[in-house]
Amino acid sequence: MERAIEDLNLRTAGFNCFCRAYAAERLGNRPGSDRLSWIFLPRMIRYLFRFGLWRCILKRQLGPPGTFSFVVGRTLAIDSVYQSALQRGVSQVVIMGAGFDTRALRLEKLLKASVFELDLDQTQQFKRRRLDGFHVSIPENLHFLPIDFERDSLEKRLAGSGFDLSQSTLFIMEGLTMYLRKDVVLDALRFIREKAASGSEAVFDVLHSSLLTGESKGYGADEMWRLLVEHQSPFHFTADPDEMSALLGQMGLHVQDTWEAEEFAKLLTGLGSGIGQKVAGYLTLFHVRN
């Protein structure tokens, strides 16, 4: 079971990397461009990735309709959130389920903040080997903290790592909550509400419960639902938007913004037809403050 979870984690991180690498070809040097993500792709994919036709062919093999555009839009939205947070004086960033996130490496503003990446040890070892293999230096402000979110305490794992509870912090959970049990997600949110410094923020996406019941009317939902029926669903925590907003309010977390398919499509405007503006309609990205 543990090996299955580790393999799923690496596959999910790899999928996100392909999406970001493909989008970087369109974004160029614009904000949100992740030009490092391609180094985490398998060698054959990296080779084929150099050719525009093969990039398009590979992209067509990726998941149900709308998932690719969702990943790209989500990355752009989260980039915008943390750049604004740093401008407001947030001095720490905790990236939970970081996978192959490259923000601490590609964003100059993050060099002034302490960044803590939390993920499974296997994933972090792979990431560090790949960075070393491509001669990418790891900045001193970036800290790798191995964790099994289902077993380990977030608070205890951060303790003694250099993380300062008195400093305002941005917590990022990108593509993570749906793979965790409900109690694990709620414990993380309670930590942010009750233990993190005042003014701390979190940004995370939530899978709609209606997807798993086959009732979602969002773009791409039918195809995703059929895929989940054919295969064992890896998802655990889900909540429809109104349900999640109410839950956050009960916990004392204040919703600052939300993004769904329509908002993500606006972010993708102008990136060209290769990106696509039809976005998976069964996920919501939340930005909250304690």
Buried (B, 14 or more C-beta within 10 A) or exposed (E): EEEEBBEEBBEBBBBBBBBBBBBBBBBEEEEBBBBBBBBBBEEEBEEBBEEEEEBEEBBEEBBBBBBBBBBBBBBBBBBBBBBBBBEEEBBBBBBBBBBBBBBBBBBEEBEEBBBBBBBBEBBBEBBEEBBEEEEBEBEEBBBBBBBBBEEBEBBEBBEEBEBEBEBBBBBBBBBBBBBBEEEBBBBBBBBBBEEBBEBBBBBBBBBBBBBBEEEBEBBBBBBBBEEBEEEEBEBBBBBBBEEBBEBBEEBEBEEBEBBBBEBBBEBBEEBEEEBBBBBBBBBBBBBBBB
